[in-house]
Amino acid sequence: MATKFHGPIFIENPDDIPAEAVPENFVSYTLQHQEALPPVTWKNWFSELNWYSAFVLFVLPVLGLIGAWNTPLRLKTAIWFAVYSFLAAFGTFFSPV
């Protein structure tokens, strides 16, 4: 009696995937066959951090705040800030997705 092969199926052409290559419950199959990541601790948090994202999310806004604090505000700049903020918020709220 032949048994079914339950190992990974390697496909050369991803546009031509056979139905038997995709299991019935793909999420549970992937979780069962994927190695668990090590836990993040105080000793290894810096190696798990995406440094590019951290730079973009924290350092650039801090530099912007320092620049805004040290630059005098002019009326035209304040008006442009208000208009641009309104339009940016309007665009993200009503964006077609």
ABEGO torsion letter per residue (X at the ends): XBBBBABBBBBABAABBBAAABBABAAAAAAAABBBBBBBBAAAAAAABBAAAAAAAAAAAAAAAAAAAABBBBAAAAAAAAAAAAAAAAAAAABBX
